[in-house]
Amino acid sequence: MLATIVLTVVATLAAVIIFTNLTGSEKRVQRVVQHRYAVSDPQFRREMGVMLGPTVVPGNRIVHLRDGDQIFPAMLQAIEGARETITFETYIYWSGDIGRKFSEALARRARAGVDVKVTLDWLGSNKMDDAIIEQMKQAGVHVERYRPLSWYSLDRINHRTHRKLLVIDGHTAFTGGVGIADLWQGHAQDPEHWRDSHFRIEGPAAAQMQAAFSDNWIKMTGHILNGAPYYPAIDRYGDVDAQVFVSSPSGGSESMHLMYLLSIAAATKSIDLAAAYFVPDKLTQRALIEARDRGVRIRILVPGPHIDSDAVRLASKAQWGDLLSRGVQIWEYQPTMMHVKLLVIDTHLVSVGSTNFDARSFQLNDEASLNAYDPAFAQEMTGVFEDDLAHSTPYTLEQWTRRPWKEKLLEKFVIPLRSQL
């Protein structure tokens, strides 16, 4: 009898842990957002700021950084120039050449008296040598691992921080798709070096990124980061209006999903989407199809033969039929793994950051995205997108219809798991 009771309790606990790890918040968007205004309409911007996230702030300068050859030197230079504070949060941080360079730079600034705080996702940094972390700690860097495996956090082990945030002295920030690993070095010159984009932000939006970092820092340590070293008065750096969205399963997990749905619903001319992991739910698929039905040109760029997850490729491709039949253009990037996360709508709105176009990013991960409302910047990023298209091949409805039967069979097993990919 006792053994039966124990087994029942264990089985119940296991079921609860699995359920809580596979689901996000209770709030769910269940209907497609109706097209009521364009992204250039003040009402769109008003609702994005009031209903979903922090207000849109003017006076920002945003610089696109392409691939590791541009990204890593810019980030390291900013770290070396820090005078008071550095806050850094990332999912991937592995040992290797670039990992060593970052840890050494962070340690040097800590020894120079800069307050350096680092958040590393426990799972994403599992390939990082513990000695590197210890060296940073000895230099005075405050390092925290986000949700390490323990008995009291088993119900949240599947909820990771996927944010990529680096904030220097409260006024200069970086975000995008890049992790700290050697495969991001170079200039996407071969399959061993990934294609990615990162962005340097100077101005008031950097303060919103600081708040995004503080969100998880409070969860881990209970300490609030405040004062002028973290939130200084920020001068006008440029002419871009911008805002930073954050989401997490513990609060506002559907806000990122809704932000994408509102943006798609507001499109009147064009949607350009570069998605390293394109596994849209049915609601998002319907939103894209409705945009296409009202005449919006939609171009979607996804990884081609080089991808780090075959399961993602299968789950993604299984859903392309309806999109292709409605005239959505899908392109596959050929040279290497394409890890970019970029959305450009009507050459007006640009959304970049850590968020993938999938259920995991929308519901389970902690994410952060930067929205910029600026035609000039949108035109620049459209050029970047089209340059990537020049290294890609279109995927047709005929190809989708004729995909191998083995592929179709495997899709049946992968599709039920698409929210976890």
Order of alpha helices (4+ residues) and beta strands (2+ residues): alpha-alpha-beta-alpha-beta-alpha-beta-alpha-beta-beta-beta-beta-alpha-beta-alpha-beta-beta-alpha-beta-alpha-alpha-beta-beta-beta-beta-beta-alpha-beta-alpha-alpha
